[in-house]
Amino acid sequence: MIDSSALQSRLVFACGEQLLNAEQCAEGEVVIDVAPDALPQVVQTLRREFRAIFVDLFGLDLRPEKQGFRLTLVFSLDEEENWLYVHADLDADAPQFSSLVEALPAADWYERAVWEELGVTPREHPLLAGLRLAPDWPEGVYPQRHTFRWQQQVQGVEPHYFELAPAPAGIVDYPLGPVRSGVVESGHYLLRTAGEELVDMRLQLFYKHRGIEKRAEGVALEHLPLIAERISGTSAFAHSLALCQALERAAAVGVPPRARFLRTLLAELERLYNHLGFQADLCQATGLAVAQAQFDILKERGLRLNARLAGHRYLFGMNVPGGLSRDFDEQALQAVRELVTVLRRDMETLSRLLLASASHRDRLEGTGILKPEDAQAYCAVGPIGRASGVDRDLRRDHPYAAYAEVDFAVPVLETGDAMARTQIRLDETMQSLHIITQILGSLPGGAVYVPLEQLPAGKAALGWAESPRGECLHWLLVGEDGTLRRYRVRTASFANWQAFSLAIPGHNILTDFPVIEQSFGLSFAGADC
């Protein structure tokens, strides 16, 4: 990790007069203040000179302490293992800034969110429309402003829906969702086809928006993991881990070594059952029923082990600020060893058979291609990004828990099709088994928890984790009396849903869509927090 003072000096030199101030706010986190009008130029400089990777954009109501609003952009400086915040303070009466979408396409949804939820306008945004709030939400009611309370009743108005222009002659609109068979979450696709060929898609999400960030305001800090775990149940451990690490960074407290190692083990167990479930669901999409059953059996074994270790199949309740809620005895650790042995043996056989299946490969190869340049433009994360040439993984690039103390590879491919996304997860499954084996072989003794003192008001910090679907970020600002003032969550699925639409048009037909959807393996709830 580069020295923060050296990084500040480089930033001041690179940004020149556009930069108003630069300072370190926590270890590995640097803040720069810029004028709102300078944002486009500063962002271009950061991306060009520092290879800064955009990861988040959100707003903060500074009132009542100060007049106005603050726009915050978060960038990852992977080469320096630092996080960079760009702050731009906006006028209270007319909060606005120049849209960054033209130069930074990934900023699209983020700018729309701050517009509808905070009342901050991105000037010259190419398609400024509502994103997450319900169609009957009244104009001028901004849930992220300090005067709005989570329990506040809002009187609905006449719903306003986005109207799609009628399909041209020869093009058929095929609606799918939001209500679908099985246990599929709510999401609506409008598929446009010319015969069998998919030519375009309209995506509508956020039917499950729960206002989690607003609901967390005023909650005691020790209760926050309960909220974080419910963002997306299948990534519960990763989200609660990122949240707890943010609190621990704010308190400048290091958790005991044994807790760090066990957190790593549990994070990889979560990755295992997700990746196994992914293969099962993809086999269902391609009609490979026997393979689906085999992967589902392995997933179920992982879930049962989780229940034995944590008392919950999805590892709820394990992370607490300061460490873990429970330790594992030797009998529990032996159960992990036995599962690792079984999974390694069965995965070697199943992977070979799966990749030798001509019908399965035919449905995946060349299907739903996300080009590397599109993955870069929309800042795709996790297995989706790595299947399209994005060589990033927070476990390696911003090590946390005990990841700096284990050896593992980060598989990366560039073909960007459904086959690449499948192969990445197969490879990551084997790497997870390799990591768990190392953890079991070098697990230190001692406590798994250290208490945190009450944090002072105004303290802020970022926590992160590489969830099974990719990086998740949790930023928090402490309020009065040990409660939360502002909570910001950026999930992997929120980042990847924008890129998903780009993989639909092309040489895909209507029956390819279930395969493309499943090969992305995105979470609706994970984007709807």
Residue, then its C-alpha position, 0 to 999 in steps of 0.5 A: m500500500i502506497d503512503s497516503s501522503a505521497l498519494q496526496s502529493r501526486l493527486v495535487f500535482a495531477c489535478g492542479e487548480q481543480l483540487l481544493n483539498a486532499e487529506q487522509c480520512a482512514e488507513g488506505e482512504v484518501v479524500i479530495d475536494v473539488a468544485p462541482d464544475a471541475l468534476p468531469q475534468v478531475v474524473q478524466t484525470l484520475r482515470r488517465e493518470f491513476r487508472a482509477i476504477f469507478v465503484d460508487l457515486f452517492g449523495l449526502d444531505l449535509r443539513p442541518e449542520k451545514q447548508g447544502f449537499r455533498l456528492t461523493l464519488v468512490f474510486s479504487l486505486d488498485e495499484e496503490e491498494n487505496w480507496l479515493y473519495v471525490h467530494a463536491d459540495l453542492d448549493a442548497d437551493a439548486p443542487q446540481f452537477s455536470s453529468l459524467v455519463e458520457a465519459l463514464p457510462a457506469a455512472d448512469w444508474y447512480e446519477r439517476a438514483v441521487w436525482e430521484e432520492l436526494g433531489v440532486t440534478p445531473r445536468e445533461h444526463p442522456l436519460l434522466a428518469g426514475l430508477r428505484l422508487a415506485p411509479d406512484w411516488p410523488e415528485g418532490v419527496y426525497p427519501q435521502r434528505h434528512t427531513f424524511r423518516w423511514q417510517q413516514q407515510v407517503q401518499g401515492v399519486e397517479p403512477h407514471y411509467f416509462e413509455l417505450a416507443p412502439a416496435p418498428a415493423g417486423i419487430v415483436d415485443y415479448p414481455l417476460g415478468p415481473v411475475r414468473s414461475g418457480v422461485v424467480e425474483s421479480g424483474h421485468y424484461l421486454l425482449r425485442t425480436a426479429g423472428e428468433e433473433l434478439v435485437d434489443m431488451r428493455l430492463q425494469l428492476f426494483y420491484k423489491h426496493r426496501g429502502i435499506e439505507k434509509r431504514a438503517e439511519g438511527v439504528a444502533l451500530e451493533h444491530l447493523p449486521l442484522i440489516a446487512e445480512r438481509i440485503s441479499g440472503t445468498s451473500a449474507f456473510a459477505h455483506s455483514l463482513a463488509l459492514c463489520q469491517a467498516l465499523e472496525r476501521a472506523a474504530a481503528v480496532g483489529v479483530p483477533p487473528r483467529a476471527r480473521f482466519l475463520r471469516t475467510l473460511l466462512a466467506e469461501l464456504e459461502r462462495l462454494y454453495n453459490h457457485l455450486g448452485f450456479q452450475a445447477d441452475l445453468c444445467q437446468a437452463t440447458g436441459l442437463a437434468v442429471a448434472q443439475a441434480q448432482f450439483d444441487i446435491l453438493k450445494e445441499r451438503g454445503l448448506r448443511l455444513n453451514a447450518r452445523l457451523a453457524g446454526h443457519r444455512y446461509l450463515f446469518g448471525m456469524n459476523v458481529p462488530g469486532g469478530l465472530s459470534r461463536d468459535f468452532d471446535e475441532q469436531a466442527l473443523q473436521a466436518v469442514r475438512e471432510l466436505v472439502t475432500v468430497l467436493r474436490r473429488d466430485m468437482e474434478t469428475l463433474s467438471r470434466l463431464l460437464l465440459a465434455s457435454a456437447s449439448h451443454r457447451d453448444r448452448l454456452e459458447g458464443t452466447g451472451i457475449l459481454k465484450p471486454e470494452d463494455a465490461q470496462a466501460y460499465c465497471a463490471v465486477g466479480p465473475i462477470g467482469r473476470a470472464s470479460g477480461v477485468d482482472r480485479d478481485l478485492r481479496r487480492d487487490h484490497p486484501y481483508a480478513a486473512y486473504a493476504e496470508v493465503d495463496f490463490a489464483v484469480p482466473v480471468l478470461e476474455t471471451g465474455d460469453a456464457m461459457a467463460r462465465t461458467q469456466i470462471r466459476l468452476d475455477e473459482t470453486m477449486q480455488s475456494l477449496h484451496i483457500i479453505t485447506q490453507i486456512l485449516g492448516s494454519l488456523p491460529g488459536g485465541a479469541v474470536y471477538v474484541p469489543l468496540e467502544q462507542l464511535p464518535a459522531g462524524k466518524a466515517a469508514l468504508g468496508w468491502a468484501e468480494s462476495p460470490r457475485g463480486e465486490c460489495l461496498h459498505w460506507l457508513l457515517v456515524g451519528e449521535d449516541g452511537t447510532l448511524r447517520r448515513y449508510r451506503v451500500r453498493t452491491a455487485s448485482f447493482a453494478n452488473w445489471q447495467a452491463f447485462s443488457l449489453a450481452i443480449p443483442g447480437h447473435n442470440i436467439l429467443t431461446d438463448f435468453p434463459v441461458i444468458e440470464q442464468s450465466f450472469g447469475l445476478s440477484f434482483a434483491g441484491a440490486d433492490c436494497 
